[in-house]
């Protein structure tokens, strides 16, 4: 059953397609999923099966099991020159 209000601020929820960024060790994945999104505070609520999918993807990333993932580029860390 879909919640009627945001559990965080009691705001109105709407169903949207959202991008979720998942990290596992040094790897990152981006997935499009459906979520209930609060129109007031932006809180996202995911179905339990979507949360399980997140855990599976994170485990694959951590174990470097990425052959079934689409490579879309590279990421780089840039350190601030003011950082000690």
Jmol script that loads the backbone (N, CA, C; Angstrom):
load data "model"
ATOM      1  N   UNK A   1       0.834  -1.188   0.000  1.00  0.00           N
ATOM      2  CA  UNK A   1       0.000   0.000   0.000  1.00  0.00           C
ATOM      3  C   UNK A   1       0.882   1.256   0.000  1.00  0.00           C
ATOM      4  N   UNK A   2       0.564   2.196  -0.830  1.00  0.00           N
ATOM      5  CA  UNK A   2       1.313   3.434  -0.980  1.00  0.00           C
ATOM      6  C   UNK A   2       1.050   4.375   0.200  1.00  0.00           C
ATOM      7  N   UNK A   3       2.129   4.929   0.800  1.00  0.00           N
ATOM      8  CA  UNK A   3       1.910   5.902   1.871  1.00  0.00           C
ATOM      9  C   UNK A   3       1.228   7.154   1.309  1.00  0.00           C
ATOM     10  N   UNK A   4       0.405   7.791   2.125  1.00  0.00           N
ATOM     11  CA  UNK A   4      -0.346   8.961   1.687  1.00  0.00           C
ATOM     12  C   UNK A   4       0.415  10.258   1.917  1.00  0.00           C
ATOM     13  N   UNK A   5       1.315  10.245   2.912  1.00  0.00           N
ATOM     14  CA  UNK A   5       2.072  11.450   3.251  1.00  0.00           C
ATOM     15  C   UNK A   5       3.532  11.080   3.508  1.00  0.00           C
ATOM     16  N   UNK A   6       4.388  12.059   3.354  1.00  0.00           N
ATOM     17  CA  UNK A   6       5.809  11.878   3.634  1.00  0.00           C
ATOM     18  C   UNK A   6       6.005  11.587   5.123  1.00  0.00           C
ATOM     19  N   UNK A   7       6.735  10.539   5.458  1.00  0.00           N
ATOM     20  CA  UNK A   7       6.982  10.252   6.874  1.00  0.00           C
ATOM     21  C   UNK A   7       7.910  11.266   7.527  1.00  0.00           C
ATOM     22  N   UNK A   8       8.607  12.058   6.717  1.00  0.00           N
ATOM     23  CA  UNK A   8       9.552  13.046   7.225  1.00  0.00           C
ATOM     24  C   UNK A   8       8.871  14.367   7.591  1.00  0.00           C
ATOM     25  N   UNK A   9       8.030  14.883   6.659  1.00  0.00           N
ATOM     26  CA  UNK A   9       7.448  16.218   6.878  1.00  0.00           C
ATOM     27  C   UNK A   9       5.929  16.257   6.692  1.00  0.00           C
ATOM     28  N   UNK A  10       5.320  15.125   6.392  1.00  0.00           N
ATOM     29  CA  UNK A  10       3.874  15.008   6.156  1.00  0.00           C
ATOM     30  C   UNK A  10       3.441  15.645   4.842  1.00  0.00           C
ATOM     31  N   UNK A  11       4.403  15.958   3.959  1.00  0.00           N
ATOM     32  CA  UNK A  11       4.089  16.553   2.664  1.00  0.00           C
ATOM     33  C   UNK A  11       3.446  15.559   1.711  1.00  0.00           C
ATOM     34  N   UNK A  12       2.960  16.066   0.594  1.00  0.00           N
ATOM     35  CA  UNK A  12       2.300  15.243  -0.420  1.00  0.00           C
ATOM     36  C   UNK A  12       3.348  14.463  -1.220  1.00  0.00           C
ATOM     37  N   UNK A  13       3.034  13.193  -1.529  1.00  0.00           N
ATOM     38  CA  UNK A  13       3.922  12.336  -2.306  1.00  0.00           C
ATOM     39  C   UNK A  13       3.427  12.215  -3.738  1.00  0.00           C
ATOM     40  N   UNK A  14       4.369  12.089  -4.669  1.00  0.00           N
ATOM     41  CA  UNK A  14       4.058  11.860  -6.065  1.00  0.00           C
ATOM     42  C   UNK A  14       4.983  10.760  -6.589  1.00  0.00           C
ATOM     43  N   UNK A  15       4.509   9.965  -7.526  1.00  0.00           N
ATOM     44  CA  UNK A  15       5.317   8.905  -8.115  1.00  0.00           C
ATOM     45  C   UNK A  15       6.138   9.490  -9.257  1.00  0.00           C
ATOM     46  N   UNK A  16       7.460   9.247  -9.228  1.00  0.00           N
ATOM     47  CA  UNK A  16       8.359   9.782 -10.246  1.00  0.00           C
ATOM     48  C   UNK A  16       9.429   8.759 -10.601  1.00  0.00           C
ATOM     49  N   UNK A  17       9.985   8.906 -11.796  1.00  0.00           N
ATOM     50  CA  UNK A  17      11.191   8.175 -12.183  1.00  0.00           C
ATOM     51  C   UNK A  17      12.370   9.013 -11.694  1.00  0.00           C
ATOM     52  N   UNK A  18      13.270   8.406 -10.921  1.00  0.00           N
ATOM     53  CA  UNK A  18      14.407   9.129 -10.364  1.00  0.00           C
ATOM     54  C   UNK A  18      15.692   8.375 -10.664  1.00  0.00           C
ATOM     55  N   UNK A  19      16.794   9.089 -10.643  1.00  0.00           N
ATOM     56  CA  UNK A  19      18.106   8.479 -10.757  1.00  0.00           C
ATOM     57  C   UNK A  19      18.649   8.250  -9.358  1.00  0.00           C
ATOM     58  N   UNK A  20      19.168   7.053  -9.135  1.00  0.00           N
ATOM     59  CA  UNK A  20      19.785   6.716  -7.852  1.00  0.00           C
ATOM     60  C   UNK A  20      21.244   6.377  -8.123  1.00  0.00           C
ATOM     61  N   UNK A  21      22.148   6.977  -7.384  1.00  0.00           N
ATOM     62  CA  UNK A  21      23.570   6.698  -7.505  1.00  0.00           C
ATOM     63  C   UNK A  21      23.947   5.716  -6.406  1.00  0.00           C
ATOM     64  N   UNK A  22      24.554   4.601  -6.817  1.00  0.00           N
ATOM     65  CA  UNK A  22      24.953   3.554  -5.880  1.00  0.00           C
ATOM     66  C   UNK A  22      26.463   3.409  -5.926  1.00  0.00           C
ATOM     67  N   UNK A  23      27.082   3.258  -4.762  1.00  0.00           N
ATOM     68  CA  UNK A  23      28.527   3.102  -4.690  1.00  0.00           C
ATOM     69  C   UNK A  23      28.866   1.771  -4.035  1.00  0.00           C
ATOM     70  N   UNK A  24      29.913   1.153  -4.549  1.00  0.00           N
ATOM     71  CA  UNK A  24      30.437  -0.074  -3.988  1.00  0.00           C
ATOM     72  C   UNK A  24      31.933  -0.087  -4.188  1.00  0.00           C
ATOM     73  N   UNK A  25      32.696   0.048  -3.123  1.00  0.00           N
ATOM     74  CA  UNK A  25      34.148   0.147  -3.187  1.00  0.00           C
ATOM     75  C   UNK A  25      34.505   1.380  -4.015  1.00  0.00           C
ATOM     76  N   UNK A  26      35.252   1.226  -5.095  1.00  0.00           N
ATOM     77  CA  UNK A  26      35.646   2.378  -5.909  1.00  0.00           C
ATOM     78  C   UNK A  26      34.733   2.574  -7.110  1.00  0.00           C
ATOM     79  N   UNK A  27      33.742   1.721  -7.271  1.00  0.00           N
ATOM     80  CA  UNK A  27      32.855   1.789  -8.426  1.00  0.00           C
ATOM     81  C   UNK A  27      31.538   2.483  -8.080  1.00  0.00           C
ATOM     82  N   UNK A  28      30.932   3.081  -9.114  1.00  0.00           N
ATOM     83  CA  UNK A  28      29.660   3.780  -8.960  1.00  0.00           C
ATOM     84  C   UNK A  28      28.731   3.353 -10.078  1.00  0.00           C
ATOM     85  N   UNK A  29      27.444   3.177  -9.761  1.00  0.00           N
ATOM     86  CA  UNK A  29      26.430   2.843 -10.760  1.00  0.00           C
ATOM     87  C   UNK A  29      25.287   3.843 -10.638  1.00  0.00           C
ATOM     88  N   UNK A  30      24.651   4.107 -11.765  1.00  0.00           N
ATOM     89  CA  UNK A  30      23.482   4.976 -11.805  1.00  0.00           C
ATOM     90  C   UNK A  30      22.327   4.145 -12.331  1.00  0.00           C
ATOM     91  N   UNK A  31      21.204   4.164 -11.630  1.00  0.00           N
ATOM     92  CA  UNK A  31      20.038   3.386 -12.037  1.00  0.00           C
ATOM     93  C   UNK A  31      18.803   4.279 -12.007  1.00  0.00           C
ATOM     94  N   UNK A  32      17.919   4.094 -12.966  1.00  0.00           N
ATOM     95  CA  UNK A  32      16.623   4.800 -12.998  1.00  0.00           C
ATOM     96  C   UNK A  32      15.589   3.886 -12.356  1.00  0.00           C
ATOM     97  N   UNK A  33      14.895   4.381 -11.353  1.00  0.00           N
ATOM     98  CA  UNK A  33      13.865   3.613 -10.657  1.00  0.00           C
ATOM     99  C   UNK A  33      12.666   4.493 -10.344  1.00  0.00           C
ATOM    100  N   UNK A  34      11.571   3.852 -10.010  1.00  0.00           N
ATOM    101  CA  UNK A  34      10.374   4.566  -9.582  1.00  0.00           C
ATOM    102  C   UNK A  34      10.433   4.757  -8.074  1.00  0.00           C
ATOM    103  N   UNK A  35      10.042   5.956  -7.632  1.00  0.00           N
ATOM    104  CA  UNK A  35      10.016   6.255  -6.199  1.00  0.00           C
ATOM    105  C   UNK A  35       8.855   7.183  -5.901  1.00  0.00           C
ATOM    106  N   UNK A  36       8.428   7.160  -4.678  1.00  0.00           N
ATOM    107  CA  UNK A  36       7.481   8.146  -4.180  1.00  0.00           C
ATOM    108  C   UNK A  36       8.331   9.308  -3.677  1.00  0.00           C
ATOM    109  N   UNK A  37       8.116  10.501  -4.216  1.00  0.00           N
ATOM    110  CA  UNK A  37       8.935  11.664  -3.881  1.00  0.00           C
ATOM    111  C   UNK A  37       8.055  12.724  -3.233  1.00  0.00           C
ATOM    112  N   UNK A  38       8.525  13.241  -2.105  1.00  0.00           N
ATOM    113  CA  UNK A  38       7.787  14.288  -1.398  1.00  0.00           C
ATOM    114  C   UNK A  38       7.926  15.606  -2.146  1.00  0.00           C
ATOM    115  N   UNK A  39       6.804  16.249  -2.421  1.00  0.00           N
ATOM    116  CA  UNK A  39       6.803  17.532  -3.107  1.00  0.00           C
ATOM    117  C   UNK A  39       7.304  18.668  -2.219  1.00  0.00           C
ATOM    118  N   UNK A  40       7.343  18.429  -0.899  1.00  0.00           N
ATOM    119  CA  UNK A  40       7.764  19.465   0.041  1.00  0.00           C
ATOM    120  C   UNK A  40       9.263  19.381   0.361  1.00  0.00           C
ATOM    121  N   UNK A  41       9.729  18.199   0.803  1.00  0.00           N
ATOM    122  CA  UNK A  41      11.114  18.085   1.272  1.00  0.00           C
ATOM    123  C   UNK A  41      12.013  17.266   0.350  1.00  0.00           C
ATOM    124  N   UNK A  42      11.442  16.583  -0.641  1.00  0.00           N
ATOM    125  CA  UNK A  42      12.245  15.807  -1.578  1.00  0.00           C
ATOM    126  C   UNK A  42      12.588  14.403  -1.119  1.00  0.00           C
ATOM    127  N   UNK A  43      12.126  14.010   0.048  1.00  0.00           N
ATOM    128  CA  UNK A  43      12.368  12.652   0.554  1.00  0.00           C
ATOM    129  C   UNK A  43      11.904  11.634  -0.482  1.00  0.00           C
ATOM    130  N   UNK A  44      12.690  10.566  -0.662  1.00  0.00           N
ATOM    131  CA  UNK A  44      12.340   9.509  -1.611  1.00  0.00           C
ATOM    132  C   UNK A  44      12.012   8.232  -0.859  1.00  0.00           C
ATOM    133  N   UNK A  45      10.915   7.608  -1.252  1.00  0.00           N
ATOM    134  CA  UNK A  45      10.512   6.333  -0.669  1.00  0.00           C
ATOM    135  C   UNK A  45      10.531   5.283  -1.776  1.00  0.00           C
ATOM    136  N   UNK A  46      11.253   4.180  -1.524  1.00  0.00           N
ATOM    137  CA  UNK A  46      11.397   3.120  -2.513  1.00  0.00           C
ATOM    138  C   UNK A  46      10.664   1.870  -2.059  1.00  0.00           C
ATOM    139  N   UNK A  47      10.155   1.105  -3.018  1.00  0.00           N
ATOM    140  CA  UNK A  47       9.523  -0.174  -2.713  1.00  0.00           C
ATOM    141  C   UNK A  47      10.589  -1.140  -2.212  1.00  0.00           C
ATOM    142  N   UNK A  48      10.199  -2.109  -1.367  1.00  0.00           N
ATOM    143  CA  UNK A  48      11.182  -3.064  -0.817  1.00  0.00           C
ATOM    144  C   UNK A  48      11.972  -3.809  -1.897  1.00  0.00           C
ATOM    145  N   UNK A  49      11.338  -4.169  -3.013  1.00  0.00           N
ATOM    146  CA  UNK A  49      12.066  -4.894  -4.060  1.00  0.00           C
ATOM    147  C   UNK A  49      13.123  -4.008  -4.724  1.00  0.00           C
ATOM    148  N   UNK A  50      12.881  -2.709  -4.769  1.00  0.00           N
ATOM    149  CA  UNK A  50      13.862  -1.771  -5.329  1.00  0.00           C
ATOM    150  C   UNK A  50      15.044  -1.643  -4.367  1.00  0.00           C
ATOM    151  N   UNK A  51      14.769  -1.595  -3.078  1.00  0.00           N
ATOM    152  CA  UNK A  51      15.835  -1.520  -2.070  1.00  0.00           C
ATOM    153  C   UNK A  51      16.693  -2.787  -2.131  1.00  0.00           C
ATOM    154  N   UNK A  52      16.079  -3.957  -2.328  1.00  0.00           N
ATOM    155  CA  UNK A  52      16.833  -5.204  -2.482  1.00  0.00           C
ATOM    156  C   UNK A  52      17.722  -5.143  -3.727  1.00  0.00           C
ATOM    157  N   UNK A  53      17.195  -4.560  -4.804  1.00  0.00           N
ATOM    158  CA  UNK A  53      17.969  -4.408  -6.027  1.00  0.00           C
ATOM    159  C   UNK A  53      19.185  -3.508  -5.776  1.00  0.00           C
ATOM    160  N   UNK A  54      19.011  -2.447  -5.004  1.00  0.00           N
ATOM    161  CA  UNK A  54      20.125  -1.571  -4.646  1.00  0.00           C
ATOM    162  C   UNK A  54      21.223  -2.377  -3.945  1.00  0.00           C
ATOM    163  N   UNK A  55      20.838  -3.221  -2.993  1.00  0.00           N
ATOM    164  CA  UNK A  55      21.807  -4.030  -2.246  1.00  0.00           C
ATOM    165  C   UNK A  55      22.549  -4.992  -3.170  1.00  0.00           C
ATOM    166  N   UNK A  56      21.844  -5.592  -4.112  1.00  0.00           N
ATOM    167  CA  UNK A  56      22.477  -6.509  -5.063  1.00  0.00           C
ATOM    168  C   UNK A  56      23.487  -5.774  -5.937  1.00  0.00           C
ATOM    169  N   UNK A  57      23.121  -4.604  -6.410  1.00  0.00           N
ATOM    170  CA  UNK A  57      24.013  -3.814  -7.264  1.00  0.00           C
ATOM    171  C   UNK A  57      25.248  -3.381  -6.476  1.00  0.00           C
ATOM    172  N   UNK A  58      25.056  -2.924  -5.236  1.00  0.00           N
ATOM    173  CA  UNK A  58      26.198  -2.514  -4.408  1.00  0.00           C
ATOM    174  C   UNK A  58      27.160  -3.677  -4.182  1.00  0.00           C
ATOM    175  N   UNK A  59      26.605  -4.866  -3.940  1.00  0.00           N
ATOM    176  CA  UNK A  59      27.450  -6.056  -3.729  1.00  0.00           C
ATOM    177  C   UNK A  59      28.238  -6.379  -4.995  1.00  0.00           C
ATOM    178  N   UNK A  60      27.596  -6.280  -6.166  1.00  0.00           N
ATOM    179  CA  UNK A  60      28.297  -6.532  -7.423  1.00  0.00           C
ATOM    180  C   UNK A  60      29.410  -5.514  -7.638  1.00  0.00           C
ATOM    181  N   UNK A  61      29.133  -4.255  -7.347  1.00  0.00           N
ATOM    182  CA  UNK A  61      30.156  -3.223  -7.487  1.00  0.00           C
ATOM    183  C   UNK A  61      31.341  -3.501  -6.572  1.00  0.00           C
ATOM    184  N   UNK A  62      31.053  -3.842  -5.329  1.00  0.00           N
ATOM    185  CA  UNK A  62      32.105  -4.108  -4.349  1.00  0.00           C
ATOM    186  C   UNK A  62      32.960  -5.293  -4.776  1.00  0.00           C
ATOM    187  N   UNK A  63      32.329  -6.324  -5.363  1.00  0.00           N
ATOM    188  CA  UNK A  63      33.041  -7.526  -5.786  1.00  0.00           C
ATOM    189  C   UNK A  63      33.574  -7.432  -7.216  1.00  0.00           C
ATOM    190  N   UNK A  64      33.441  -6.248  -7.819  1.00  0.00           N
ATOM    191  CA  UNK A  64      33.908  -5.988  -9.182  1.00  0.00           C
ATOM    192  C   UNK A  64      33.255  -6.925 -10.205  1.00  0.00           C
ATOM    193  N   UNK A  65      31.994  -7.271  -9.963  1.00  0.00           N
ATOM    194  CA  UNK A  65      31.207  -8.100 -10.882  1.00  0.00           C
ATOM    195  C   UNK A  65      30.367  -7.169 -11.757  1.00  0.00           C
ATOM    196  N   UNK A  66      31.019  -6.484 -12.683  1.00  0.00           N
ATOM    197  CA  UNK A  66      30.359  -5.427 -13.443  1.00  0.00           C
ATOM    198  C   UNK A  66      30.194  -5.756 -14.923  1.00  0.00           C
ATOM    199  N   UNK A  67      30.383  -7.018 -15.321  1.00  0.00           N
ATOM    200  CA  UNK A  67      30.311  -7.369 -16.742  1.00  0.00           C
ATOM    201  C   UNK A  67      28.928  -7.124 -17.337  1.00  0.00           C
ATOM    202  N   UNK A  68      27.875  -7.202 -16.537  1.00  0.00           N
ATOM    203  CA  UNK A  68      26.528  -6.965 -17.057  1.00  0.00           C
ATOM    204  C   UNK A  68      26.081  -5.504 -16.914  1.00  0.00           C
ATOM    205  N   UNK A  69      26.999  -4.618 -16.506  1.00  0.00           N
ATOM    206  CA  UNK A  69      26.715  -3.193 -16.399  1.00  0.00           C
ATOM    207  C   UNK A  69      27.253  -2.484 -17.634  1.00  0.00           C
ATOM    208  N   UNK A  70      26.598  -1.400 -18.027  1.00  0.00           N
ATOM    209  CA  UNK A  70      27.038  -0.602 -19.174  1.00  0.00           C
ATOM    210  C   UNK A  70      28.046   0.442 -18.707  1.00  0.00           C
ATOM    211  N   UNK A  71      29.229   0.424 -19.292  1.00  0.00           N
ATOM    212  CA  UNK A  71      30.252   1.411 -18.981  1.00  0.00           C
ATOM    213  C   UNK A  71      29.886   2.723 -19.660  1.00  0.00           C
ATOM    214  N   UNK A  72      29.807   3.812 -18.878  1.00  0.00           N
ATOM    215  CA  UNK A  72      29.378   5.093 -19.453  1.00  0.00           C
ATOM    216  C   UNK A  72      30.428   6.186 -19.320  1.00  0.00           C
ATOM    217  N   UNK A  73      31.582   5.883 -18.757  1.00  0.00           N
ATOM    218  CA  UNK A  73      32.614   6.910 -18.637  1.00  0.00           C
ATOM    219  C   UNK A  73      33.548   6.626 -17.492  1.00  0.00           C
ATOM    220  N   UNK A  74      34.237   7.642 -17.042  1.00  0.00           N
ATOM    221  CA  UNK A  74      35.162   7.530 -15.929  1.00  0.00           C
ATOM    222  C   UNK A  74      34.912   8.677 -14.963  1.00  0.00           C
ATOM    223  N   UNK A  75      35.310   8.454 -13.735  1.00  0.00           N
ATOM    224  CA  UNK A  75      35.198   9.509 -12.723  1.00  0.00           C
ATOM    225  C   UNK A  75      36.587   9.858 -12.228  1.00  0.00           C
ATOM    226  N   UNK A  76      36.754  11.093 -11.823  1.00  0.00           N
ATOM    227  CA  UNK A  76      38.039  11.551 -11.327  1.00  0.00           C
ATOM    228  C   UNK A  76      37.832  12.333 -10.038  1.00  0.00           C
ATOM    229  N   UNK A  77      38.791  12.206  -9.125  1.00  0.00           N
ATOM    230  CA  UNK A  77      38.781  13.000  -7.898  1.00  0.00           C
ATOM    231  C   UNK A  77      39.698  14.191  -8.124  1.00  0.00           C
ATOM    232  N   UNK A  78      39.237  15.368  -7.812  1.00  0.00           N
ATOM    233  CA  UNK A  78      40.049  16.577  -7.922  1.00  0.00           C
ATOM    234  C   UNK A  78      40.181  17.151  -6.525  1.00  0.00           C
ATOM    235  N   UNK A  79      41.384  17.247  -6.076  1.00  0.00           N
ATOM    236  CA  UNK A  79      41.637  17.776  -4.730  1.00  0.00           C
ATOM    237  C   UNK A  79      41.837  19.290  -4.794  1.00  0.00           C
ATOM    238  N   UNK A  80      41.260  19.976  -3.844  1.00  0.00           N
ATOM    239  CA  UNK A  80      41.393  21.422  -3.760  1.00  0.00           C
ATOM    240  C   UNK A  80      42.841  21.782  -3.449  1.00  0.00           C
ATOM    241  N   UNK A  81      43.394  22.808  -4.109  1.00  0.00           N
ATOM    242  CA  UNK A  81      44.775  23.198  -3.820  1.00  0.00           C
ATOM    243  C   UNK A  81      44.955  23.726  -2.393  1.00  0.00           C
ATOM    244  N   UNK A  82      43.853  24.134  -1.757  1.00  0.00           N
ATOM    245  CA  UNK A  82      43.918  24.654  -0.387  1.00  0.00           C
ATOM    246  C   UNK A  82      43.875  23.547   0.656  1.00  0.00           C
ATOM    247  N   UNK A  83      43.654  22.319   0.205  1.00  0.00           N
ATOM    248  CA  UNK A  83      43.521  21.188   1.141  1.00  0.00           C
ATOM    249  C   UNK A  83      44.897  20.696   1.529  1.00  0.00           C
ATOM    250  N   UNK A  84      45.089  20.514   2.812  1.00  0.00           N
ATOM    251  CA  UNK A  84      46.394  20.053   3.324  1.00  0.00           C
ATOM    252  C   UNK A  84      46.574  18.570   3.134  1.00  0.00           C
TER     253      UNK A  84
END
end "model"
wireframe off; spacefill off
backbone 0.3
color backbone group
